[in-house]
Amino acid sequence: MRYLLPLLLLAACGYTPPEASSLIGFGPYPGPGDVCQKIAENDLSNPYLDDTQQLIGCPTHERGAIADRLRDGGELLDRIGDWQLIAMPLR
């Protein structure tokens, strides 16, 4: 419930929330106000999870945010619905 407001804000900005692509978002990444979301485990994301990295998703049309994550050491994994999955090194 505490992440409902950020999801509503994403929807208001023209984004579909991760849940619309059957992913589970649980907070912005890398910090408050960012469009990318940390992605939780479910049947769809499980193959991409790894104990050595953080799985995140960014709206596919947010090319700048995706480029920023790649500059930060992220690795493109897959596109699921309207979200690009990226593996980020653990901080």
N, C-alpha and C positions, 0 to 999 in steps of 0.2 A: 504494500500500500504506500510505503514511503517513496517509492519510485514512480508513483502515478503522475505527479506533477511534471517531472522531466519528460515522461512519455507524452503527456498532453502538450507540452511545449514543442517537442519534436513534431508532433502531428500538426500543430498550428503553423510550423515553419514549412510545411509541405513534405515532411519526411514521414515515411511509414515506420512505426516502431519495429524493433527486432522481432517482436512477437507476431507481427503480420507475416513474417517470413519463417515462422515456426522456430525462431531462436529465442533464447531467454536473456535479456539484457539486465544487468544488475548494477548499473552506475556508469557515469561518464568516465572516459579515459582520454587523456592522462589526468585530467582534473575537472573540477566543477565547471560547467558551461561548455564543455567540449562535446562535439556531435558524435564522436565514436563512443561505443559502449563496451564494457567488459561483458563477455558472453559466458553464461553458465552452462553446465553440463546438462544435456538431454540426448535423446537418441540421435538427433541430427548433428549435434556438435561433438559428440563423443569421439568420433574418429580423428578429430583435429586436436584433441587435448593432449597435453604433454606436461609432465611435472617440471620441466625446465623452462617453460615459457607461459605467458599469459595470453589467452585467446581473446581477441577483441573483434568487433565488427564496426565498420564505418558505412554510412549510406553510400551506395555506389556513385552517386552524382557528386559527392563531396571529394573531388579530385585533390584539392589542396590538403585536406585533412589526411587523405590516404598517402599523399606524397610526404607529408610531415612524419607520419608513422614509419614509412620506409626509410627516411633519413635517420630516424631514431633507432634503426636496427631491425625493424619489422620485416617479416617475410610474407608475401602474398600467398594465401592458401587456396581459396575458392570463393566463388560468388554463390550466395544462397539468397534467392529472391532479390530484394532491393539492397542487400547488405554484402559487403566485401569482407571476408574473414582474413584476419592478419594475425600471425604469431609474433608476439612481442617478447623480447628477453625479459626475464624477471629483474625487477629493480632491487 
